[in-house]
Amino acid sequence: MRSARDAKPGVCGGEGTARGARWARRLALGGTLGIVAGCAQDSAAAAAIDSACLSPGAWYALGDPRPRERAEGVLLGEIARREVVLLGESHDDPDHHRWQLQVLAALHTLHPRMAIGFESFPRRVQPVLDLWVAGKLSQKEFLEQSTWDKVWNMPAELYLPLMHFARLNRIPMLALNVERELTQQISRRGWDAVPAEKKEGVSRPAPARDAYRAQLLEIFTQHRRVKDRNAAPVRLDDREFLNFVDSQTTWDRAMAEALARARGLGRGDAPLVVAILGAGHVRHGHGVAHQLRDLGISRIASLLAVDAGSDCAELPAGLADAVFALPALPADAAPPPRVGVRLEQVQEGVDITEVVAGSLAEASGLRKGDRIVSLGGVPVKQIAAVVAALRAPTDGTWLPIQLQRSGQTLELLIKYPPREGPHRGARASSKAPAPARPGQ
């Protein structure tokens, strides 16, 4: 059952009414964001929560024994008065990015002076982001000049609606991250062993809380067991684990510094700074929020999207300031992978990180750990080029592939099987085959 939503003095009157009207007009024009401008207040009595715990499409505060539903207009009105808002995501979940767009539109209506930070971009591409927001780059130019395929191993389509929202509204975009090479160096050597000139100006992170260390220990242990099922238990004082903590806190610190700088650049009416970043940097306030507080930013909001079917026990107080319950979306049956490989962009090129059992890749002799040098005689260095080359051949053709494996160069052939023809007397379908999924 939803909480009662009554008019609230000071929110529905004066400027609040004008903002609500603007919000409604934007929705009438856009028609796709699905935000409802709320001039309401929370019911004084706690809302009844059914056995499913969360109602799809509703907001919940996590400060009570059980999640408590909040009126959207009131909650977001409060959030818009913070200094920094963290929108945690699962990188590969399209609904998480649709939710982020919904929240951005609502907050921009309530606080038009805004900046949006993206974990996906390292600091060096900030000039490219500025050109994009200024309308001086096409989408293709923007993705190429920001080296998207190299800096973020996710389809651009997931994030482009957010980036276009910033461009349409001339909202500054912030490159929050550092180069992957820096965090990898720190993970190998530790913070103190990396020279200051290599740290991209990032200051020493605030020490991780004990609870964050425990969370990182679990992640680190899982990573180690993937490599070696018989690996010895990890101790909190293991040097390798301590370096891993240094790497993670450096990552958090870099993003916090970029957000704090943007907040400090405001003249008079400081901007509301919103961050688009992974939920692991947001949960329980251990990551970026902890570093922001160390930098003097105290009014922080942490928001997460969760499945409406989530167990209440998985939503403890302190996980976030509020969560949005995502309705279930029935999944379409995914087409089978055409080749059957998972790829990873590395500095030296493109590596194969997984070969699907029984796949065309396995039958062709490809292995996990292979580095792709060329396809069809054309050198390749970027995932996008590899994906395009793997998709291009027609059924029944062969694709030469050159690999590096254990210091040796190998020449193999990927033999695409011929399509089974129609039965005699049947008319061949003119429907084009479904495109292969990226990275396969």
C-alpha positions as CSV (number, residue, x, y, z in Angstrom):
1,M,0.0,0.0,0.0
2,R,1.3,3.4,-0.9
3,S,1.7,6.2,1.7
4,A,-0.8,9.1,1.6
5,R,0.4,12.0,-0.5
6,D,-0.9,15.3,0.7
7,A,0.0,18.9,-0.2
8,K,2.8,20.3,1.8
9,P,3.2,24.1,2.5
10,G,6.5,25.5,1.2
11,V,6.8,22.7,-1.4
12,C,3.7,23.2,-3.5
13,G,3.5,26.9,-3.0
14,G,5.5,29.7,-4.7
15,E,8.7,28.5,-6.4
16,G,7.9,24.8,-5.7
17,T,4.7,25.1,-7.8
18,A,6.6,26.7,-10.7
19,R,9.2,23.9,-10.5
20,G,6.6,21.3,-10.4
21,A,4.9,22.8,-13.4
22,R,8.2,22.8,-15.3
23,W,8.8,19.2,-14.4
24,A,5.3,18.2,-15.6
25,R,5.8,20.1,-18.9
26,R,9.1,18.3,-19.5
27,L,7.4,15.0,-19.0
28,A,4.6,16.0,-21.4
29,L,7.2,16.9,-24.0
30,G,9.5,13.9,-23.4
31,G,7.0,11.3,-22.5
32,T,9.6,8.6,-21.7
33,L,11.2,9.4,-18.4
34,G,8.2,8.3,-16.3
35,I,8.7,10.8,-13.5
36,V,5.7,12.1,-11.6
37,A,6.3,15.5,-10.0
38,G,5.1,15.1,-6.4
39,C,3.8,18.0,-4.3
40,A,3.2,15.8,-1.3
41,Q,4.3,14.8,2.1
42,D,4.8,11.4,3.8
43,S,1.9,10.0,5.7
44,A,2.3,10.4,9.5
45,A,1.5,6.7,9.9
46,A,3.9,4.1,8.6
47,A,2.8,2.5,5.4
48,A,1.8,-1.1,5.4
49,I,4.3,-3.2,3.5
50,D,3.1,-6.4,1.9
51,S,5.0,-9.7,2.0
52,A,7.0,-8.7,-1.0
53,C,8.5,-5.9,1.1
54,L,8.7,-3.4,-1.7
55,S,6.2,-2.0,-4.1
56,P,7.5,-1.7,-7.7
57,G,8.1,1.9,-8.8
58,A,8.3,3.3,-5.2
59,W,11.0,4.9,-3.1
60,Y,12.0,3.6,0.3
61,A,14.0,5.0,3.2
62,L,16.3,2.5,5.0
63,G,16.4,3.9,8.5
64,D,13.6,1.9,10.1
65,P,13.4,-1.8,11.1
66,R,11.9,-2.3,7.6
67,P,12.1,-0.1,4.6
68,R,9.6,2.8,4.8
69,E,8.0,4.1,1.7
70,R,8.6,7.8,0.9
71,A,6.6,10.1,-1.3
72,E,8.8,10.8,-4.4
73,G,8.3,14.5,-4.5
74,V,9.2,15.0,-0.8
75,L,12.2,12.7,-0.9
76,L,13.7,14.2,-4.0
77,G,13.0,17.7,-2.7
78,E,15.2,16.8,0.3
79,I,17.9,15.2,-1.9
80,A,18.1,18.2,-4.1
81,R,19.2,20.3,-1.1
82,R,22.3,18.1,-0.5
83,E,25.8,19.0,-1.9
84,V,26.6,15.7,-3.7
85,V,24.3,12.9,-4.8
86,L,25.7,9.4,-5.5
87,L,23.6,7.2,-7.9
88,G,24.9,3.7,-7.6
89,E,24.5,1.3,-10.5
90,S,25.1,-2.2,-11.7
91,H,27.1,-1.3,-14.8
92,D,25.5,-3.8,-17.2
93,D,21.8,-3.4,-16.1
94,P,19.9,-1.2,-18.5
95,D,17.2,-0.5,-15.9
96,H,19.7,1.0,-13.5
97,H,20.7,3.6,-16.2
98,R,17.0,4.3,-17.0
99,W,16.5,4.9,-13.3
100,Q,19.6,7.2,-13.2
101,L,18.2,9.3,-16.0
102,Q,14.8,9.5,-14.2
103,V,16.5,10.8,-11.1
104,L,18.7,13.3,-13.0
105,A,15.7,14.8,-14.7
106,A,13.8,15.2,-11.5
107,L,16.8,16.7,-9.6
108,H,17.6,19.0,-12.5
109,T,14.1,20.4,-12.3
110,L,14.4,21.0,-8.6
111,H,18.0,22.3,-8.8
112,P,18.8,23.5,-12.4
113,R,22.4,24.4,-11.5
114,M,24.0,20.9,-11.7
115,A,27.1,19.0,-12.7
116,I,27.2,15.2,-13.5
117,G,30.2,13.1,-12.8
118,F,30.9,9.8,-14.6
119,E,33.1,7.0,-13.2
120,S,33.5,5.8,-16.7
121,F,35.9,8.6,-17.8
122,P,39.4,9.2,-16.6
123,R,40.6,12.8,-15.9
124,R,42.6,13.1,-19.1
125,V,39.4,13.2,-21.2
126,Q,37.8,16.1,-19.4
127,P,38.4,18.4,-22.4
128,V,36.5,16.0,-24.6
129,L,33.5,16.0,-22.2
130,D,33.6,19.8,-22.3
131,L,33.4,19.8,-26.1
132,W,30.5,17.3,-26.1
133,V,28.5,19.4,-23.7
134,A,29.2,22.5,-25.8
135,G,27.7,20.7,-28.8
136,K,31.0,20.7,-30.8
137,L,31.3,16.9,-31.3
138,S,29.1,14.4,-33.0
139,Q,28.3,11.2,-31.0
140,K,30.8,9.2,-33.1
141,E,33.5,11.9,-32.5
142,F,32.8,12.0,-28.8
143,L,33.1,8.2,-28.3
144,E,36.3,8.1,-30.4
145,Q,38.0,11.0,-28.8
146,S,37.1,9.9,-25.3
147,T,38.5,6.4,-26.2
148,W,35.3,4.9,-24.8
149,D,36.1,1.3,-25.9
150,K,39.4,1.5,-24.1
151,V,38.4,3.3,-20.8
152,W,35.1,1.5,-20.1
153,N,34.4,-2.1,-21.0
154,M,30.6,-1.6,-21.3
155,P,28.4,-0.8,-24.3
156,A,28.1,2.9,-24.8
157,E,24.4,2.5,-25.5
158,L,23.8,2.0,-21.8
159,Y,25.2,5.5,-20.9
160,L,24.5,7.6,-24.0
161,P,21.0,8.7,-22.8
162,L,22.7,10.1,-19.7
163,M,25.3,11.9,-21.8
164,H,22.7,13.3,-24.2
165,F,20.7,14.6,-21.3
166,A,23.8,16.5,-20.1
167,R,24.4,17.8,-23.7
168,L,20.7,18.9,-24.2
169,N,20.6,20.8,-21.0
170,R,24.2,22.1,-21.1
171,I,25.0,20.4,-17.8
172,P,28.8,20.1,-17.2
173,M,30.1,16.5,-17.3
174,L,32.9,15.5,-15.0
175,A,35.6,12.9,-15.6
176,L,35.8,11.3,-12.2
177,N,38.3,8.4,-12.7
178,V,42.0,7.9,-13.1
179,E,43.8,5.7,-15.6
180,R,43.4,2.0,-14.9
181,E,47.2,1.7,-15.0
182,L,47.5,3.8,-11.8
183,T,45.1,1.6,-9.7
184,Q,46.8,-1.5,-11.2
185,Q,50.3,-0.2,-10.1
186,I,49.0,0.5,-6.6
187,S,47.4,-2.9,-6.4
188,R,50.7,-4.5,-7.2
189,R,53.0,-2.2,-5.2
190,G,50.9,-0.3,-2.6
191,W,50.3,3.5,-2.3
192,D,53.6,4.4,-0.9
193,A,55.7,2.6,-3.5
194,V,54.2,4.5,-6.5
195,P,55.9,7.9,-7.2
196,A,53.9,11.0,-6.5
197,E,54.2,12.1,-10.2
198,K,52.5,8.9,-11.3
199,K,49.4,9.5,-9.0
200,E,47.6,12.0,-11.3
201,G,47.4,14.5,-8.4
202,V,45.4,12.2,-6.2
203,S,46.0,13.0,-2.5
204,R,46.5,10.2,0.1
205,P,43.1,8.5,0.7
206,A,41.5,8.5,4.1
207,P,42.0,5.1,5.8
208,A,39.3,2.6,5.0
209,R,36.9,1.8,7.8
210,D,37.0,-1.7,9.3
211,A,33.6,-2.6,7.8
212,Y,35.0,-1.6,4.3
213,R,38.1,-3.6,4.8
214,A,35.9,-6.6,5.7
215,Q,33.8,-6.0,2.5
216,L,37.0,-5.7,0.4
217,L,38.5,-8.9,2.0
218,E,35.5,-10.9,0.8
219,I,35.9,-9.5,-2.7
220,F,39.6,-10.1,-2.7
221,T,39.1,-13.7,-1.4
222,Q,36.6,-14.4,-4.2
223,H,39.1,-13.1,-6.8
224,R,41.9,-15.3,-5.5
225,R,39.7,-18.4,-5.4
226,V,38.8,-17.9,-9.0
227,K,42.5,-18.1,-9.9
228,D,43.2,-20.9,-7.4
229,R,40.5,-22.9,-5.7
230,N,43.0,-24.2,-3.2
231,A,44.4,-20.8,-2.2
232,A,45.1,-20.2,1.5
233,P,42.7,-18.0,3.4
234,V,43.5,-14.3,3.1
235,R,44.5,-12.4,6.3
236,L,43.8,-8.7,6.9
237,D,47.6,-8.1,7.2
238,D,48.5,-9.8,3.9
239,R,50.6,-7.4,1.9
240,E,48.8,-8.3,-1.3
241,F,45.4,-7.6,0.3
242,L,46.7,-4.3,1.8
243,N,47.8,-3.2,-1.6
244,F,44.3,-4.1,-2.9
245,V,42.8,-1.9,-0.3
246,D,45.1,1.0,-1.2
247,S,44.0,0.6,-4.9
248,Q,40.3,0.7,-4.0
249,T,40.6,3.7,-1.7
250,T,42.6,5.5,-4.3
251,W,39.8,4.9,-6.8
252,D,37.3,6.2,-4.3
253,R,39.5,9.2,-3.4
254,A,40.0,10.2,-7.1
255,M,36.3,10.4,-7.7
256,A,35.6,12.2,-4.4
257,E,38.2,14.8,-5.3
258,A,36.6,15.5,-8.7
259,L,33.2,15.8,-7.1
260,A,34.4,18.1,-4.3
261,R,36.2,20.4,-6.8
262,A,33.0,20.7,-8.9
263,R,31.0,21.6,-5.8
264,G,33.6,24.2,-4.8
265,L,33.6,25.9,-8.2
266,G,30.1,27.2,-7.7
267,R,29.7,31.0,-7.6
268,G,26.9,32.0,-5.2
269,D,24.5,29.2,-5.9
270,A,26.8,26.2,-5.9
271,P,25.9,23.3,-8.3
272,L,24.3,20.1,-7.2
273,V,26.9,17.5,-8.1
274,V,25.5,14.1,-9.1
275,A,27.7,11.1,-9.6
276,I,27.1,8.1,-11.9
277,L,29.1,5.3,-10.5
278,G,29.2,1.7,-9.4
279,A,27.1,0.7,-6.4
280,G,30.2,-0.8,-4.7
281,H,31.5,2.7,-4.3
282,V,28.2,3.8,-2.7
283,R,26.9,1.0,-0.4
284,H,27.1,1.8,3.3
285,G,28.9,5.1,2.7
286,H,32.3,3.3,2.9
287,G,33.7,4.3,-0.5
288,V,33.3,7.7,-2.2
289,A,31.1,9.2,0.6
290,H,33.8,8.4,3.2
291,Q,36.4,10.2,1.1
292,L,34.1,13.1,0.5
293,R,33.6,13.6,4.2
294,D,37.4,13.6,4.7
295,L,37.5,16.4,2.1
296,G,34.9,18.5,3.9
297,I,31.7,17.6,2.0
298,S,29.2,16.4,4.6
299,R,25.7,16.7,3.0
300,I,25.8,13.6,0.8
301,A,22.9,11.5,-0.5
302,S,23.4,7.9,-1.5
303,L,20.7,6.4,-3.7
304,L,20.5,2.8,-5.1
305,A,18.1,0.9,-7.4
306,V,17.1,-2.5,-6.2
307,D,14.8,-5.3,-7.4
308,A,11.3,-4.9,-6.2
309,G,11.4,-8.6,-5.1
310,S,14.4,-8.0,-2.8
311,D,14.3,-9.5,0.7
312,C,14.1,-6.9,3.4
313,A,16.9,-8.6,5.2
314,E,19.2,-7.5,2.3
315,L,18.3,-3.8,2.8
316,P,19.7,-2.9,6.2
317,A,19.7,0.6,7.6
318,G,22.8,2.5,6.4
319,L,23.0,0.7,3.0
320,A,21.9,3.9,1.4
321,D,19.7,6.9,2.2
322,A,17.0,5.6,0.0
323,V,16.4,2.9,-2.6
324,F,14.1,2.7,-5.7
325,A,12.2,-0.5,-6.3
326,L,12.7,-1.6,-9.9
327,P,9.8,-3.5,-11.4
328,A,10.6,-6.9,-12.9
329,L,11.3,-6.9,-16.6
330,P,10.8,-10.3,-18.3
331,A,13.9,-11.1,-20.3
332,D,13.8,-11.9,-24.0
333,A,15.5,-15.2,-24.9
334,A,19.1,-14.2,-25.8
335,P,20.4,-15.4,-29.1
336,P,23.2,-17.9,-28.8
337,P,26.7,-16.4,-29.0
338,R,28.0,-16.6,-32.6
339,V,31.7,-17.3,-31.7
340,G,31.6,-17.7,-27.9
341,V,34.3,-15.6,-26.4
342,R,34.5,-12.9,-23.7
343,L,36.9,-10.1,-24.4
344,E,38.8,-7.6,-22.3
345,Q,40.5,-4.4,-23.4
346,V,44.1,-4.2,-22.1
347,Q,46.8,-1.6,-22.8
348,E,48.5,-3.9,-25.3
349,G,45.4,-4.9,-27.2
350,V,42.4,-7.3,-26.7
351,D,42.6,-10.5,-24.6
352,I,40.2,-13.5,-24.6
353,T,39.1,-13.9,-21.0
354,E,36.6,-16.8,-21.5
355,V,35.9,-19.4,-24.1
356,V,32.4,-20.9,-24.0
357,A,32.4,-24.7,-23.8
358,G,31.2,-26.3,-27.1
359,S,31.4,-23.0,-28.9
360,L,32.8,-22.1,-32.3
361,A,35.7,-20.5,-30.6
362,E,36.6,-23.7,-28.7
363,A,36.3,-25.7,-31.9
364,S,38.6,-23.3,-33.6
365,G,41.3,-23.7,-31.0
366,L,40.9,-20.3,-29.2
367,R,41.9,-20.4,-25.5
368,K,41.5,-18.2,-22.4
369,G,44.5,-15.9,-22.2
370,D,45.0,-15.6,-25.9
371,R,45.7,-12.1,-27.2
372,I,44.2,-11.3,-30.6
373,V,46.7,-9.7,-33.0
374,S,44.8,-9.6,-36.2
375,L,41.6,-10.8,-37.9
376,G,41.3,-11.4,-41.6
377,G,44.9,-10.1,-41.9
378,V,43.9,-6.7,-40.4
379,P,45.7,-5.7,-37.1
380,V,43.3,-5.0,-34.2
381,K,43.9,-3.2,-30.9
382,Q,40.3,-2.3,-29.8
383,I,37.4,-4.4,-28.7
384,A,35.1,-2.6,-31.1
385,A,37.2,-3.6,-34.0
386,V,37.4,-7.2,-32.8
387,V,33.6,-7.4,-32.4
388,A,33.0,-5.9,-35.8
389,A,35.4,-8.4,-37.4
390,L,33.8,-11.4,-35.7
391,R,30.3,-10.3,-36.7
392,A,31.2,-9.6,-40.4
393,P,31.7,-13.0,-41.9
394,T,28.7,-14.7,-43.5
395,D,27.7,-18.3,-42.8
396,G,30.0,-20.9,-44.4
397,T,33.0,-18.6,-44.6
398,W,36.4,-18.8,-42.8
399,L,38.1,-16.0,-40.9
400,P,41.9,-16.1,-40.3
401,I,42.9,-15.1,-36.8
402,Q,46.4,-14.4,-35.5
403,L,47.0,-14.8,-31.8
404,Q,49.7,-14.5,-29.2
405,R,49.9,-17.4,-26.7
406,S,52.7,-17.9,-24.2
407,G,55.1,-15.9,-26.3
408,Q,54.3,-17.6,-29.5
409,T,52.4,-16.4,-32.5
410,L,49.6,-18.7,-33.8
411,E,47.6,-18.6,-37.0
412,L,44.1,-20.2,-36.8
413,L,40.9,-20.3,-38.7
414,I,37.4,-19.6,-37.4
415,K,35.2,-21.7,-39.7
416,Y,31.6,-20.3,-39.6
417,P,29.2,-23.2,-40.2
418,P,26.9,-22.9,-43.3
419,R,23.3,-22.1,-42.5
420,E,21.0,-25.0,-43.0
421,G,18.9,-24.4,-46.1
422,P,15.1,-24.5,-46.3
423,H,13.4,-27.8,-47.0
424,R,12.7,-28.5,-50.6
425,G,9.7,-26.7,-51.8
426,A,9.7,-24.2,-48.9
427,R,10.2,-20.5,-49.5
428,A,13.4,-19.1,-48.0
429,S,12.7,-16.4,-45.4
430,S,13.8,-12.9,-46.2
431,K,14.1,-12.1,-42.5
432,A,17.7,-11.1,-41.6
433,P,19.4,-13.1,-38.8
434,A,19.5,-11.6,-35.4
435,P,22.7,-9.6,-34.7
436,A,25.2,-11.2,-32.4
437,R,25.6,-9.7,-28.9
438,P,28.6,-7.4,-28.3
439,G,31.9,-9.1,-27.4
440,Q,30.9,-12.4,-28.9
